[in-house]
Amino acid sequence: MEQIERIPIGAHTLELPADLSEYYLDAKGYFSAGVLVKGDERYRLNFYDRYRLNQTLDGLAPLGRAFFEENLVIVAELSRSTIISAVHELVRQRIQLTPEHTPTK
């Protein structure tokens, strides 16, 4: 079972993989395993650094395709500290997020 680090941010908790490496974040330029939790609501956050976002957009432009991503957070450079800082800002500004969908029984 994956170990989760829980970081309190106001009335929320940011859940990150405990083994999250700076090398992985820097090499990939995107990260989608962060979850912001408030009460029973869970919000999967999708982080892109500006280089990866430009790369993605450049790949889609010749195809005339659009780019959609729920709860997209763009940071100048992707690191553990910029993820935490961005989430603090999300919470402070009360940015509206889309909760994860829970399967109906």
Secondary structure, DSSP 8 states (H G I E B T S, - for coil): ---EEEEEETTEEEEEETT--HHHHHHHSEEEEEEEEETTEEEEEEEEEHHHHHHHHHHHGGGT-----TTEEEESS--HHHHHHHHHHHHHHT-----------
